[in-house]
Amino acid sequence: MIDQLLYFSVEMGWWWRKKKSIEAAKKQTLVHENGKVLLEKLIEYCNGKSNPIKIFSASQILDATDNFSHSKVRTPLNRYNRYKCYRGMLEDRLVLVKLWVEEDCHGSGKACCDIAISSMVSGHKNFLKLLGCCLEFPYPVLVYEYAESIICRPQNGSKYLFDVSLPWDVRMKIAKEVADALTYLHTAFSKSIIHKDIIPCKIFLDEKGTAKLTEFDNSVLIPEGEKFVEDVIEGTFGYLDHIYMNTGRVTENTDVYGFGAFMLTLLTAMNPSLVDKL
């Protein structure tokens, strides 16, 4: 009996060590693959010169979110959003953890695009500040300062995107700060950054009510000296520039149109496509 127990104990120990070794090798592969894509994006967007990006481990992310517990979800998953956002505690501070949930062969590249541009704009008060990322998941996980999407507020019915009682002065403050963020994207760098998808679930408010623009997975850069760039047509119906939809050409006006549609949402708390039907 004792011999059998010893044999079983040895077998279990061997199995456990093998399992851990396989998991470690898988994580290392993901770090290598995602790190390669991230480096490519950093070189493409900012010549490899960006603010330092802290790397967190998978265990830190899982601990912070209670293994991505549903109770920690802070941004409702909807057809407009490729991420789930989780509230968590990491290194003794409240954070927002963004997990890519849409299976997409380009998911890693889009998440790395988000990381690269977020690292470039994190010093501006009207962007959600990137604290770091984790490369040990199939798609990189992003860690931000904590804030809440404006659509997390009570919605007063299915047709409204946020609380219709939101004061007008708060709405106008949000509009001004989002406009400031877009101006910064268009003018602060040698290559204009076009957000391309300015929708309510990508606007967050911190504890002071400051608007924070985020999520750059669809964003593109217009080369220096050029007026437009051609790109795949993607985004949210109702917020897309018609010229971009018809030609695939992205210009600064793509964001101007998107901002106008967002303003309509701020005024009505509804998707622009629904406002047209009133």
N, C-alpha and C positions, 0 to 999 in steps of 0.2 A: 504493500500500500504506500509506504514511504517512498519507495523507488518510483512508483507511478506519479506521485505528487511532484517529486523532484524533476522527473522527465517533463511533466506538464508545465512546470514553472520555467524550465529552460526553453521549451518550445514557445511559450508566451513571450518570454524576454526576447527571443530571436525575432519573432513576428513583429513585436513592438518596435524594435530597433530598425527592422527593414521598412516598416511603415513610415517611421520618422525620416529615414534616409530618402525614401521616395518623395515624401512631401517637401523636404528641403531641396531636393533636386528640381522639383516642379517649380517651387518659388524662385529658385535661382534662374531658371529658364525664363520665367515671366519677367523678372527684373531685367534680365539681359535684353529680351525682345522689346519690352516697353521702354526701357532706357534708351535703346537705339532710336526708336521713333521719336522720343522726347528730344533727344539731342538734335535730330534732324530738324525738328520744328523750331528749336531755339536758334539754330543756325539760320534757318530760312527767315524767321521773323525778326530776330534781333541780333544777327551776326554772332550768336553765341554769347552775347553780353546781356545778361539779365540779372535781376535781383536774385540773391541766393534762394534756392528752393530746398526746404527741409524735407528729408525723406523719413516717413514713418513706417513702422513694421506692420504687418498684417495683424499681429496679436494686439498692438496698440489700437488699431482701428476697431477690431472686434470687441475689445474691452470697452472702448468709448461708446459703442452703439449697442451694447448687450447683444452681440452677434446679429446686428442689423434687425433689432426687434421692431415689430410693427408699432409698438407703443412709442417708439422714438421718431417715427416719421413726421416731418414737419411741412413738407410740401406735397400736396396731393398729387399722385401720379395721374396724368391725364394724357390725352392724345397729342398735346402740344409739347410734352416734356419727355426727354430721354433719360432723365435722372430721377432717383429718389433722394431726397435730402433728409438727413437724420440729425437730431439734436444729440449732442454728446459732451462728455467731459474728457479732455485730453491734456495731460500735463497741467492739471489744476486750473484749466480755463474752459469756459463754455465755447463749443465749436459747432460748426455746421459741416457735416460730412456728406459729400455728394458721390453717390454710387450709380454708375452707368447700368441701366437695366434693360435697354433695348439691344437685342442680339443683332449685331451689325458687323460685317467684315471690315468696315472702316472705323469701328468703334474706338480702337486704341489710338488711331491717328487723330480722330476728332477730340478725344479726351486730352491728348497731348497738345493739340492746338489750343484747347481751353486753358491748359496749364501755362503754356508759353505766353499767351497774351495776358492772362491774369497776372503773371509775374511782372509783366511790363508796366501794368497800370495800377498795381497795388498801392502805390504811394499817393494816389489821388483819392480824395475823400468820397467820391461818388461811385466808386467801384468796390465790390465785395473783396475784402483783402484776403489774398491767398496766404495761408500759413505753411502749407506743404502738401505733399502727396504721398501715396503708397503705390508702389509698382508691383506688389506681390499678388495682385488679383488679375483675372483675365483682361480687364480694362482698368487703367489707372483710377484710383480713388483720390478725390480732391478734398482737402481740409481747409475751411475758411473760418474767418472770424464769424461769430454768431450773429445772425439777423433772420428776420422772417419775411417770407414772400407776402406781398399785399393780398394775394388770393387766399392766404390762410385765415383772413378775417371772415366773420359770419357773412354768408352770401345772400340771405334774404330771398331764397328761391333759386331754382336751377338756371334761370336765364341770366342771373347776375354773377359777375366774376369776383366781386368783392362787396363789402358792406356799403350799401347805398347811403348810409348815414355818415360816411367819411366826410369831414368838414371840407368846404370849398377851399379854404386857405391851405389845408394840408395837401389837397389835390394839386393846387397850383405850385406848391413848393416841390412836390414830387416831379411835376412837369419841368420846372426850371432846372432841377438837379440832374434829371435824365438828359436834358438838352446840353447841360454843361459837360456831362460824361461823353456824349456823342461828339461834341466839338473837340474835346481832348483827343478822342480816337482819330478824328479826321486831320488834326493839325499838329499834334505833339511829336510825331515821328516822321522820318524821311519818307516812309511809305504809309499812305493813309490806310487806317484799319476800318473796314466796313463791317458793322455788327451783323446786319442782314435780317435779324429776327427779333425785333423789339416788341415783345409781348408781355402782358402783366406778370406771368409766373417767373419772369427773369428780372423783375424789379423787387428788391428787398428793402426793408426798413430796419435800421438798427434801433437800439433802445432810446436814442435821442430823436428818432423820426427822420433821420437822414436817409435819402434814397440811395440805393446801391445797385448799379447795373452789373449783371454777371452773365455767364454762360456764352462762351465764344466758340463753341464747337462748329458753328456754321460760318464763322467770320472769314473774311478774305482780305488780302493786302493788295492795294493798287500800286504798282511799281512807280518809282519816282519819275516824274515827267509825263506819266500817262494819265488819262482821264477816266479810263474804265478797265475792267478785266472781265473776261468771260468765265462763267462758273456754272456748275450744275444747278438746276432750278430746284430749290428746296426751301421750306419754311412753313409759315402758318397762314392758311387762307384767311383773307380779310386784312392782313397786315403787309402783303407783298406788293411791291411796286409793279404796276402793269407792264412797264417797259422791260423790267427784269424778267417777268413771267413770260413775255412774248419773245424776247431775244436772248436771254441768259446773260445780258450785259449788266454788270454791277458797277454803279457809280455812287458818289456821295448822296445823290438824290434817292438812291435806294433806301438809305436810312432816313432821309427827310420824309419820304412817303410813309415809312414805317412809324416814324415819330408822330406824324399827323394822325394815323390810324390809332396809335396808342392814346393820343390826346382825346380822341372820340370815345375811347373806352373809359378814360378818366372822367369824362363828363357824364357818361350814361351808365357806367359799370357793366356794359354789355360788349360782346364781340361786334366789331364793325359790320360784319355780314348780317347780324340780326337787326342792327339799327337801320340798315337799308330797307328792311321789310316792314318797318313801322309805318 
